[in-house]
Amino acid sequence: MGLFDFLTNKGEEKPVQPAAKPQPAGGTDFFGNNAAPAAAPAQPAAAKGVSYTVVSGDSLSKIAKNHYGDASKWHQIYEANKAIIGNNPDHIEVGQQLTLPTI
């Protein structure tokens, strides 16, 4: 469609109708405005997920492979458990309780 077609066919165009807005479940507030339901408080990343106890022969990549199906997701496990593991992600100890975050 060229510029000339755009200018000469103005009468054939129909205006776009705005989409209907869904009504929130919360109803309206005192002033008649749509009231949004209260949001749940955010939880830290470590609080979400599954607890896992380290066993002999484990590594973060092995745990990630078994839990997520992808060994490269070991970074997420490390980030969620940095306070427990420390600065070296290769040094996890048998019996440590790790949180496996939901991804």
Helices and strands as residue ranges (DSSP letters): H 3-8, G 10-12, G 45-47, E 50-53, H 60-68, G 71-73, H 74-80, H 82-85, E 97-100
